[in-house]
Each structure stands twice: as C-alpha cells, then as structure tokens.
Amino acid sequence: MLIDRLTKYVVMYYVPHYKINALCSIDLVFNRGISFGLFHSDDVMIFSAVNILIGVVIVMLLVHTYYRLQRQESIIGEVCIFVGAFSNVIDRYVYGGVIDFIACSYQDWHFAIFNGADAFIFCGVIFMVLLEYGLTWKRK
C-alpha cells in the first residue's frame, strides 16, 4: 500500500502526464466510479451511492475472510483486495475520487486508466478464484 500511496503522490504533484512508450503513459484522472470508470459521475448522490456499495462489498468480504480464517484456509487473495481497496478508499475521501494514472493503449484502442491498488485488487480476485476452484479444475 505504501508503494501505491507514494506513486499516486508523485503522479499527482510532479508527473501528471508523461508518455512512457507507444503502449503506456501516465495520465492523471480522478475516478469517481468503480473499476474501469463504471458508474463514474460528478453527481454527489451517485458518488455517495457508489461509496456505500463499496462499503457493503468490503464488509461482505470481511465476513467471508473471517470464515476462511476459521477454517484455516489461505486468505492471500482477500488481503490483496483489502490493501488495494483501503488505498482507493483513502483517495475517495481525501481527493473526492480515486487517483488513476496508468494508461495503456494501442493505436485507437484505449484500455481503462488504473493504478497500483487496482492491480492489487485484480490479483487478489485471481488468487481467490484459483484457491477456490483450482483443485476442482484439477480433478476434472
């Protein structure tokens, strides 16, 4: 989380726009929605509703994690998600939106702008899926 906070600070105050190569650049944006800019809005009510939805999902994941701990199962995916989510929640309340800056594109195709915390959340979800279904897939 420290690396995510530091990179966001550097991008926000020192390098808001920088072309790295033909595929990747740094472009500072404030995402008021969820992943990939979904539900992005400048409307306060929508932003509040999205924040409440995120809070509910985090609480549900906390309960899920508690039960996995009780069964002495791995929670590496859940921890990755919590770290990324916590960093993004800080952005929402301090800056009014999540600081996103990693922009990937190829010619006229543009992928959603994201940050390190988003990548951590994505990896956490992959870990959870692999740990939950990996053995099932292996057996079949």
Buried (B, 14 or more C-beta within 10 A) or exposed (E): BEEBBEBBEEBBEEEEEEEEEEEBBBBBBBBBBBBBBEBBEEEEEBBEEBBEEBEEEBEEBEEEBEEBEEEEEEBEBBBBBBBBBEBBBBBBEEEEBBBBBBBBBEEEEEEBBBBBBBBBBBBBBEBBEEBEEEEEEEEE
